Amino acid sequence: MGEQFFTVEGRRMPLSAMEGGAFYHGTVAKLEPSEIIRPGFDKNFRQSSGEDVSITSYYNHALHWAGDVARKKKSAKAYVYEVEPIGRIQQWNVGLADFARKFHMFEARVKEAKVVKLILEMDIPAQAKRRSRENPGWWRAVHRYVSPRERPLTELEAWVRDVAYGIKNNVSGAITVAAEEMAKFVPEGSVIVPAPSSKAGGYGGVAALADRVAQLSHGISAALVSRETSVPSSHERRRAGGHGLPVEEHVASMKAAPGLEGRKIVLVDNVAMSGSTLEAMRVLLSGRSPDVRAVVWAEGVI
């Protein structure tokens, strides 16, 4: 069998052009070199209908997968392994890298993979106490956001934080990674609405995040809520010793644009601490849609 080729954003590229040249898998299973990972193994990262093994060339993705399955299995340990795919590789999510000279295989599927070596063994902290009120149920977070001011971060928590800041600063790689995970919780065909930043007229990278989530979920992106008057940012309020801005003050500083009545609406943001920004957006949009929900990359905790 010759070298396998993949279609990456319309370009035909060989496996040898994959950034880094290695594949990874995240799990809570302690494995040894040369062990074979097969579909249906209970402690792998989620599988595709139990028929494939998920692998990635993007190390941070494997890190996320390991933490994800550890939380679901309530495991105190998680592991990232370098693996060697066995058989043909089915591309699942790819993206160009290095000025289109290389590509990332964000996720691929294979029938089996052989463990090459252990890359990382990490401790999974117990569920942290929430900083804010209990999540009301109409919005959900892909991850927990832990501040390094509270305690030293695990490698997974540091990565979640880096992605959150990457979204804020409109870093395309961070937006791609977050959108892929967030889109899994978005009903197909929804209207994706970015949360405005604290500054009047601003959205930061959340607007690009909404665009990408809409693309992945076959919906449309629409900035239906804007910030008309600047408010103190969460960082500014924290430095002043204050807490989250009340919902009423957010509502007073925002304006909702007309249109798109009757559609499912999904609000998106990089981080939700108190949830008051999302709640204010929901107040402004609830009259035009019976179904307003939200998905965020991370929910703040302590």
C-alpha positions as CSV (number, residue, x, y, z in Angstrom):
1,M,0.0,0.0,0.0
2,G,1.4,3.4,-1.0
3,E,1.3,6.6,1.1
4,Q,-2.2,7.7,2.0
5,F,-3.5,11.1,0.8
6,F,-6.1,13.3,2.4
7,T,-8.3,16.2,1.3
8,V,-7.5,19.2,3.5
9,E,-9.5,22.4,2.7
10,G,-9.6,21.4,-1.0
11,R,-5.9,20.4,-1.2
12,R,-4.7,16.9,-1.7
13,M,-1.9,16.2,0.9
14,P,0.1,13.1,1.8
15,L,0.3,11.7,5.3
16,S,4.0,12.8,5.3
17,A,2.8,16.4,5.4
18,M,1.0,15.9,8.7
19,E,2.3,18.4,11.3
20,G,4.4,16.6,13.9
21,G,4.2,13.2,12.2
22,A,2.8,11.4,15.2
23,F,-0.7,10.3,16.4
24,Y,-2.0,10.4,20.0
25,H,-4.9,8.8,21.9
26,G,-6.3,9.8,25.3
27,T,-7.7,7.3,27.8
28,V,-7.9,6.4,31.5
29,A,-6.4,2.9,30.8
30,K,-2.8,2.2,31.9
31,L,-1.4,0.6,28.7
32,E,2.0,-0.8,27.8
33,P,4.0,-0.3,24.6
34,S,2.8,-2.6,21.7
35,E,-0.6,-3.1,23.3
36,I,-3.4,-2.9,20.7
37,I,-6.3,-0.4,21.2
38,R,-9.5,-1.8,19.7
39,P,-13.1,-0.4,19.2
40,G,-15.4,-0.9,22.2
41,F,-12.7,-0.9,24.8
42,D,-14.6,0.7,27.7
43,K,-12.0,3.1,28.9
44,N,-11.0,4.7,25.5
45,F,-12.1,8.1,24.5
46,R,-15.6,8.0,22.9
47,Q,-15.8,5.9,19.8
48,S,-17.7,6.2,16.6
49,S,-20.6,3.8,17.1
50,G,-18.2,1.4,18.7
51,E,-16.6,0.6,15.4
52,D,-13.5,2.8,15.4
53,V,-10.7,4.1,17.5
54,S,-10.2,7.9,17.6
55,I,-6.7,9.3,17.2
56,T,-5.3,12.8,16.6
57,S,-2.1,14.4,15.5
58,Y,-3.0,17.4,17.7
59,Y,-1.6,16.6,21.2
60,N,-3.9,19.0,23.0
61,H,-6.9,17.2,21.5
62,A,-5.7,13.9,23.0
63,L,-5.2,15.8,26.3
64,H,-8.8,16.9,26.2
65,W,-10.0,13.5,25.3
66,A,-8.2,11.9,28.3
67,G,-9.7,14.4,30.7
68,D,-13.1,14.0,29.2
69,V,-13.2,10.2,29.6
70,A,-11.7,10.5,33.1
71,R,-14.5,12.8,34.3
72,K,-17.1,10.5,32.8
73,K,-15.5,7.4,34.4
74,K,-14.8,9.3,37.6
75,S,-11.1,8.3,37.3
76,A,-8.4,9.9,39.3
77,K,-5.9,9.3,36.5
78,A,-5.7,9.9,32.8
79,Y,-3.1,9.1,30.1
80,V,-2.0,10.3,26.7
81,Y,-0.2,7.8,24.5
82,E,1.6,8.1,21.2
83,V,0.0,5.5,19.0
84,E,0.6,3.9,15.6
85,P,-2.5,3.5,13.4
86,I,-3.2,0.0,12.0
87,G,-4.8,-0.1,8.6
88,R,-6.3,2.7,6.6
89,I,-6.9,6.1,8.3
90,Q,-10.3,7.7,7.9
91,Q,-10.0,11.5,8.2
92,W,-12.6,13.1,10.4
93,N,-11.5,16.7,11.1
94,V,-8.5,18.3,9.4
95,G,-7.0,21.8,9.0
96,L,-4.1,23.4,7.2
97,A,-1.0,24.4,9.2
98,D,2.4,26.1,8.6
99,F,1.1,28.4,5.8
100,A,-0.7,25.5,4.1
101,R,2.6,23.5,3.8
102,K,1.4,21.0,6.4
103,F,-1.9,20.0,8.0
104,H,-3.3,19.0,11.4
105,M,-5.3,15.7,11.7
106,F,-7.5,17.0,14.6
107,E,-9.4,13.7,14.6
108,A,-9.1,10.5,12.6
109,R,-10.7,7.1,12.9
110,V,-8.9,3.7,12.6
111,K,-9.9,0.1,13.3
112,E,-7.0,-0.5,15.6
113,A,-4.0,1.4,17.0
114,K,-0.8,0.2,18.6
115,V,0.6,1.9,21.7
116,V,4.1,3.4,20.9
117,K,4.8,5.0,24.3
118,L,3.3,6.9,27.2
119,I,3.5,10.7,26.7
120,L,1.7,12.0,29.8
121,E,0.2,10.6,33.0
122,M,-2.0,13.2,34.8
123,D,-4.0,13.5,38.0
124,I,-7.6,14.5,37.6
125,P,-8.7,16.8,40.4
126,A,-12.0,16.2,42.2
127,Q,-15.0,18.2,41.0
128,A,-14.4,21.8,42.0
129,K,-17.0,23.9,43.8
130,R,-18.7,26.3,41.4
131,R,-17.9,29.9,41.7
132,S,-21.4,31.0,40.5
133,R,-24.9,29.9,41.2
134,E,-25.9,26.4,39.9
135,N,-26.1,26.2,36.1
136,P,-29.7,26.8,35.3
137,G,-29.9,24.1,32.8
138,W,-30.5,26.1,29.6
139,W,-26.8,26.6,29.0
140,R,-23.9,24.2,29.2
141,A,-20.1,24.3,29.2
142,V,-17.7,22.0,27.4
143,H,-15.0,22.4,30.2
144,R,-14.4,23.9,33.6
145,Y,-12.3,27.1,33.8
146,V,-10.0,27.2,36.8
147,S,-8.0,30.3,37.6
148,P,-4.3,29.8,38.5
149,R,-4.9,32.3,41.3
150,E,-6.8,29.6,43.1
151,R,-4.3,26.7,42.8
152,P,-1.7,25.3,40.5
153,L,-3.4,24.1,37.3
154,T,-3.2,20.6,35.8
155,E,-1.9,20.4,32.2
156,L,-5.5,19.9,31.0
157,E,-6.8,23.0,33.0
158,A,-3.9,25.1,31.6
159,W,-4.8,24.1,28.1
160,V,-8.5,24.9,28.6
161,R,-7.4,28.3,29.9
162,D,-5.1,28.9,26.9
163,V,-7.9,28.0,24.5
164,A,-10.3,30.4,26.3
165,Y,-7.8,33.3,25.9
166,G,-7.1,32.2,22.4
167,I,-10.7,32.7,21.5
168,K,-10.8,36.1,23.2
169,N,-7.8,37.2,21.1
170,N,-9.2,35.7,17.9
171,V,-6.5,33.0,17.5
172,S,-7.7,30.8,14.7
173,G,-6.3,27.5,16.1
174,A,-8.1,28.0,19.4
175,I,-11.4,28.9,17.7
176,T,-11.2,25.8,15.5
177,V,-10.6,23.5,18.5
178,A,-13.3,25.0,20.6
179,A,-15.9,25.2,17.8
180,E,-15.5,21.5,17.0
181,E,-16.3,20.6,20.6
182,M,-19.1,23.2,21.1
183,A,-20.9,22.3,17.9
184,K,-21.7,18.8,19.2
185,F,-24.2,20.4,21.6
186,V,-25.9,22.7,19.0
187,P,-29.1,21.6,17.3
188,E,-28.7,21.6,13.5
189,G,-29.9,24.7,11.7
190,S,-29.8,27.0,14.8
191,V,-29.1,30.7,14.8
192,I,-25.7,31.1,16.5
193,V,-25.4,34.4,18.4
194,P,-22.0,35.5,19.8
195,A,-21.9,37.1,23.2
196,P,-20.6,40.7,23.0
197,S,-17.5,41.8,24.9
198,S,-17.6,44.3,27.7
199,K,-16.7,47.1,25.3
200,A,-19.3,48.9,23.1
201,G,-19.5,47.3,19.7
202,G,-16.9,44.6,20.5
203,Y,-17.0,40.8,20.2
204,G,-13.4,39.8,20.2
205,G,-12.9,36.3,18.7
206,V,-16.3,35.2,19.9
207,A,-17.8,36.4,16.6
208,A,-15.4,34.1,14.6
209,L,-16.2,31.3,17.1
210,A,-19.9,31.8,16.3
211,D,-19.2,31.7,12.6
212,R,-17.3,28.4,12.9
213,V,-19.9,26.8,15.1
214,A,-22.6,27.8,12.7
215,Q,-20.6,26.3,9.8
216,L,-20.2,23.0,11.7
217,S,-23.8,22.8,12.8
218,H,-25.3,23.8,9.4
219,G,-26.8,26.9,11.0
220,I,-26.3,30.7,10.5
221,S,-24.3,33.1,12.6
222,A,-26.0,36.4,13.5
223,A,-24.8,39.1,15.9
224,L,-28.3,39.7,17.2
225,V,-27.2,41.3,20.5
226,S,-24.7,44.1,20.7
227,R,-23.1,46.1,23.5
228,E,-24.3,49.7,23.2
229,T,-22.5,51.0,26.3
230,S,-19.2,49.7,27.7
231,V,-19.3,48.1,31.1
232,P,-16.4,47.0,33.4
233,S,-14.8,43.8,32.2
234,S,-14.7,40.8,34.6
235,H,-10.9,41.5,35.0
236,E,-11.6,45.1,35.9
237,R,-14.3,44.2,38.4
238,R,-12.1,41.5,40.0
239,R,-9.2,44.0,40.4
240,A,-11.7,46.4,42.1
241,G,-12.8,43.6,44.5
242,G,-16.3,43.4,42.9
243,H,-18.4,40.5,41.6
244,G,-20.3,39.8,38.4
245,L,-22.4,42.6,36.8
246,P,-26.1,42.2,37.6
247,V,-28.3,40.9,34.7
248,E,-30.3,44.2,34.7
249,E,-27.1,46.2,34.1
250,H,-26.1,44.0,31.2
251,V,-29.6,44.3,29.7
252,A,-29.4,48.1,30.0
253,S,-26.1,48.2,28.2
254,M,-27.2,45.9,25.3
255,K,-29.4,46.2,22.3
256,A,-31.1,43.4,20.3
257,A,-31.4,43.6,16.5
258,P,-34.7,42.6,14.8
259,G,-35.2,39.5,12.7
260,L,-35.0,35.7,12.7
261,E,-38.1,35.2,14.7
262,G,-39.2,31.6,15.5
263,R,-35.8,30.0,15.0
264,K,-33.8,28.0,17.6
265,I,-31.2,30.3,19.0
266,V,-27.9,29.2,20.6
267,L,-25.7,31.8,22.4
268,V,-21.9,31.2,22.4
269,D,-19.1,32.6,24.5
270,N,-15.6,31.6,25.5
271,V,-16.1,31.6,29.3
272,A,-19.1,32.0,31.6
273,M,-18.5,33.0,35.2
274,S,-21.7,34.1,36.8
275,G,-23.7,33.6,33.6
276,S,-25.2,37.1,33.8
277,T,-24.1,38.0,30.2
278,L,-25.9,35.0,28.8
279,E,-28.9,35.6,31.0
280,A,-29.2,39.2,29.7
281,M,-29.0,38.0,26.1
282,R,-31.7,35.5,26.8
283,V,-33.9,38.2,28.3
284,L,-33.5,40.3,25.1
285,L,-34.1,37.4,22.7
286,S,-36.7,35.4,24.5
287,G,-39.6,37.2,22.9
288,R,-38.6,36.1,19.4
289,S,-37.8,32.4,20.0
290,P,-39.3,29.7,22.2
291,D,-36.0,28.0,22.3
292,V,-33.0,30.0,23.5
293,R,-30.0,28.1,24.9
294,A,-26.3,28.6,25.2
295,V,-23.0,26.7,24.8
296,V,-19.7,28.0,26.2
297,W,-16.2,26.7,26.0
298,A,-15.7,26.8,29.8
299,E,-17.6,27.6,32.9
300,G,-15.7,29.4,35.7
301,V,-15.2,27.5,39.0
302,I,-12.9,27.7,42.0
